[in-house]
Amino acid sequence: MSKPSIILVGAGGHSRSCIDIIERLGKYQIAGMVGLLDEINTLQLGYKVIAVDNDLSELSKIYKYAFITVGQIQTPDNRIRLFKRILDLGFQLPTFVAANAYVSRHAVIGEGSIVMSGAIINAGAKIGKNCVVNSRALVEHDAMVSDHCHVSTGVILNGNVVVGEGSFVGSGSVIKEGVIIGQRSIVGMGAVVRHSQASYSRFLGEGRS
């Protein structure tokens, strides 16, 4: 039986990490990529950029599956826009968990999310839709990462932490047990967060600005 085809939406650096995981899992055949106009006909790890965002409607008539491979740092807006557009067009968005990641059978991973190499998602944790849990991140028991979040490389989210919708948690940061990060917030690289943060906050760490 042939593998189902999938379109990857986004052709930047983050897409290469996603491609590697999708290839290793071996469940889908990558049919092509959607990128910017100046990326048309370029290759990412051997896969051609065949379309731009405006072509998604036509692609939805050919392909059943799509996945967002655009990264997220300062704002989730682009990923949220693409997620809504892809769903409205009737695509299905799989969930991908790298072969060398660990996800407890008592954890939940939402539609269109990816758990990358070496990440750990422990029992009772919940990862929302359209999220990135990047390489070697730890999401401890009963923590919740809401929709459209990016948990970066090497992050530690301790037990019962809540990360609000659309937030970004920078590489190597540590969030104390039970802390709540409000929606659309940014936690800087290497920050240690001991107290809850309001929505739309930018926390770079004690004494940093």
N, C-alpha and C positions, 0 to 999 in steps of 0.2 A: 504494500500500500504506500502511495506517495505521501510525503509530508504536506500539510497545508502550507500555503504561501502566506507571507506576512510582509507588510510594508512598514518601514521604519521612518518615522517623521522626525527629522533632525539629523544633520550630517557633520556636526562638529566633533570636538574631542570626546565628549561623553558618549557619543554613538559608538566609538571604537570599543569601549569597555562593555557596552551592551551587546555589540556584535559577538564579542568573544564568549560571553555567557550563553547567548542564544545558540551559537554554533556548538558549544560543548554539551548543552542539554539535548540537542539533536531532535527536537520535537517539531520545529518549523523550518521551512525553507525561505530564506530572505529573498524576496522578489525584486527589491529595489529600495531606493531611499528618496525621501522628499527633503529638499534643501532650499537654499537661496538661489536666486536667478543665476548668480555668477558661479554657482557650484554645479550647475547642470552638466552632465556627462563626466564629472570628476568621479573618482573612486575613493571609497573608504574600505580598506582591507579587502579589496576586490569586488565590492558591491557598488553599482553605479547609482548616482543621483539621477533619477529619471523624471522628476516632477518638482513643482513648487506648490506652496499651500493652496493656491487657487485651483490646482488640478485634483484636489482630494475628492471632490464630488464625482469626477469621472473614474477615479481609481476605486471608489466604493462600489461601482458597478461590476468591477472585475475581481476585487479581492475582499475577503471576508474579515481578515484580521489586520490590525495595525497596532503599532506601539510607539510611544513617544520617547525619542532618544535625544531630546534637547536638554541641556543642563539647566541648573538653577542656582544662582548665587544671590544677587541683589533683590530680585523680585520673582514671584511665582507666576506673574501675569501671563507670560507667553505659554507656559505649560498648561495653565488653567484654560486659556483660550483654545489651545489645540485639543485638549481633552474634551471640552464641550463640543467643539466642532466635529471631532471624530465620532463621538457618541451620536450626535444629531444626524450624521450621515449613515448610521447603522453599522459601523464597524464594531467588531468585538475586540476588546483589549485584554490579552492574557496577563497573567501574573508570572514573573520569572524569579526563580530562586537559584542562585549559582550552585553548581554541584558541590562546591567546597564550603558553602554556608551551612549554618545550622538553624533550622526553624522548628521550634517545639510543635508537636501535634496539638497542643493546647493554645497555640497562638493563632491569630487571624491576620491574613495579608489581603488587602483590598485590590480591587480591579485596577489593572494598568500600572501596578507597582513593581519595583525590582529590588531584590536583595542581593547585594554584590559579594564578591569573593571574600571569604573569611568572616563575614558578618555573623552575629549570633542574635537570635530572637528567642527569648525565653518564655516559659509558660505564662499564659494569661496576658501576654502582650498583644496589642492591637495596632496594626499598621493600616492607615487609611488608603484611599484611592489615589492613584497618580503620584506615588511617593518614590523617593530614592533613599534606600538605606545603603550607604556606600561601604567600601571595602573595610573590613575589620571593625566596623561599628558594633557596639553592644547595646541592645535594647533589653533591659532586665525585666523581671517578672512584673506583670500587671501595669507596665508603662503603656502609654497611648501616644501614638504619633498620628495626628489628624491628617485629613486629606491635603494633598498638594504640598507636602513638606520634603525637604532635602536634609537628611541626617548624614553629615560628611564623614570622611575617612577617620577611623580611630576614635569616634565619639563614644562616650559612655553615658547612657541614660540609665540612671539607677531606678530601683523599684518604685512604681506608682508615679513616676514623672509623667506629665502631660505636656505635649508640644502642640500648640494651637495651629489651626489651619493656615497653610501658606507660609509657614516659618522655615527659616534656614538655620541650621546648627553647624558651626564651623569645625574644621578638622581638629581633632585632639581635645575638644572641650569636654568638660565633665559636669553633669547636672546632678545635684544632690537629690537623694530620695525624696519623693513627694512634691518637688518643686513644679510649679506650673509656668510654662512659657506661653504668653498670650499669642493670639493669632497675628500672622504677618509680622513676626518679630525676627530679628537677626541676632544670633549669638556668635561672637567673634571667635576666630581660631585660637585654640588653647585656653579659652576662658574657663574659669571655675565658677559655676553658678550655684550659690548657696540659698538664694531667696527668689521667690516667684517674681516674674517680670510681667508688666502690663502689656496689653496688645499694642502692636505697632512700635514696640521698644527696640532699641539697639544697644545690646550689652556686649561690650568688648573686654570686660574684666575689670577688677578693682584697680583704680588708678589709671585706667587707659581711656582714651577718648578718640 
